[in-house]
Amino acid sequence: MKNISINNEPLELSINKKYYVIDALYLTDIKNELLKNNILATDIRREVFPYTDTPFAQYKPIEIVFFVNQIIKVDYDEVVSEDFSFFSSDTGLIVFIFEDILVEFLKDFNYEDLVDSENELIDEKYWEQLVSKFNSTEVGLVLANADKENEFDGSGTYKII
């Protein structure tokens, strides 16, 4: 299973494991700082995104199935800085990464390769190759696709409920 949601399909995640939920474009910033400057993963928010209150969310599933409608759009004034269920998106392409594999995932991740597809929004073959060495529930990809049942429509500030 490739664990991709393009048309609001649910993801499968591991119960009680902590995930980073982050815009795929922001992973480039993390990769540059984390791998080149040897910062600790626990310092990402402070070191890589010092001027952003909601660069990524941290999420710990209590059920194996994650539905995209669990991502709700919020106004920025609703953000609670101590609550890490909020995140921002510029591209509408969100990656769920199990925290224990973050560094290993980033070593091979390339945003340009992910979105370099002639006839699709993402290169699914690249994604499958990228995640092939991980358990299918350790990494997931969600592409914004707003409809009447889903508020995740692209750029903005969101909360995982």
C-alpha positions, -999 to +999 in steps of 0.1 A: +000+000+000+013+034-009-006+053+018-016+082-004-048+103-002-055+122-035-093+120-035-099+121+003-091+084+008-082+076+044-046+068+055-035+040+077-013+050+106+002+032+135-017+036+168+000+055+196+031+065+175+039+101+171+039+116+136+051+149+122+024+164+100+040+189+077+037+205+043+060+186+019+077+218+008+088+226+044+106+193+046+133+208+024+140+234+051+141+207+078+164+186+056+188+214+051+191+223+088+188+189+104+212+170+082+237+198+074+238+216+108+233+186+130+204+200+150+183+176+170+148+167+158+135+180+191+148+215+181+132+216+146+104+240+156+128+265+173+158+262+150+142+258+115+110+278+119+117+305+146+092+329+130+063+305+125+039+294+152+025+265+133+051+250+109+039+215+116+016+194+138+025+165+159-002+138+159-005+105+178-033+084+164-057+065+186-072+046+156-054+030+127-075+048+101-070+086+096-097+104+077-089+135+058-119+153+073-100+152+106-081+182+092-101+213+097-094+248+086-090+274+114-085+311+116-050+321+127-065+337+158-078+303+169-043+289+172-031+279+207+007+280+207+011+252+232-012+229+212+008+211+185-023+199+166-021+230+144-001+233+112+003+256+082+003+247+046+014+265+015+011+238-011-017+216+001+006+185+000+010+171+035+033+144+047+027+123+078+061+109+091+066+087+121+090+106+142+115+077+146+122+076+108+123+114+101+161+116+096+162+085+074+132+097+054+148+131+048+180+116+035+163+106+003+134+131+001+134+156-027+103+179-030+110+187-067+110+149-075+078+144-056+059+171-076+076+164-110+050+146-129+039+152-165+002+143-161-004+141-123-001+164-093+025+141-077+049+115-090+034+084-073+063+062-086+088+085-069+067+083-037+065+045-038+103+043-042+109+068-014+088+050+011+096+014+001+121+009+029+095+019+056+065+002+070+034+014+050+019+029+081+050+050+090+046+075+062+015+090+045+008+116+019-023+138+016-031+161-013-057+188-006-090+181-023-118+202-009-153+190-011-184+193+011-170+167+036-134+180+037-121+214+047-085+207+037-083+227+005-047+238+002-029+268+018-039+280+052-038+271+089-053+238+100-059+217+131-060+179+134-090+167+154 
